[in-house]
Amino acid sequence: MRIIPIFVLLAAAAATAQAPKGFDRWKSADLRAFERSLSPKINAQKVAVQDLANWGNHTALMAHREGDGEAELHETQNDLTVIESGEATLVVGGIIVNPRTTAPHEVRGPSIEGGERIAVSPGDVFHIPIKTPHQMLVAKGHQVTYFVVKIDAH
C-alpha cells in the first residue's frame, strides 16, 4: 500500500478548489488597466465610469475624472471610496445648490454651499453616508481615478 504525504493531498485539493460564488477580486494591476481604459471614454462632464460588479445590495465601479463633478446626494446608498491615483478636493456636507432629481433616489446640482473641503490623494479611503451631499473637484490640468462600492442602506 502506497502512502501519499499529506502536503501532496492538500496541494491537490487547493489546486482544484474554487472561490465561493459571489467572490470577486481585482488586483492592483487590474485596477490600473481599468484606469487606462477609462481615460479615452471621458464624456462632456469630464468623467468616465466603468461598472465592475453588482451583488444585489451593493455594487462596485471605477471612475476617472478630469474636471469637477456635480454635487450629488444618494437617498438610499452609501459610498465607500478608495482614491487610486491623482488628486482632488472632496466637498462633503452642506447643501446642494439648485438641487434636481436626476434618477430615482439621486439628487444633483452644480455645487455645494457650506460643505467641508478635504484634499484626497492615492490610498485615501472615505465613507459617505446616505443623504450626504458630496462633490469631487479636480483642478484644471489634473485628474483623479477612484474605486467606489455603493451600498444600499435599505
Secondary structure as UniProt FT lines:
FT   HELIX           6..16
FT   TURN            21..22
FT   HELIX           28..38
FT   HELIX           39..41
FT   TURN            44..45
FT   STRAND          47..54
FT   STRAND          58..65
FT   STRAND          71..74
FT   STRAND          77..86
FT   STRAND          88..92
FT   STRAND          95..97
FT   STRAND          100..103
FT   TURN            104..105
FT   STRAND          106..109
FT   STRAND          111..113
FT   STRAND          116..120
FT   TURN            122..123
FT   STRAND          125..128
FT   TURN            130..131
FT   STRAND          134..137
FT   TURN            140..141
FT   STRAND          144..152
//
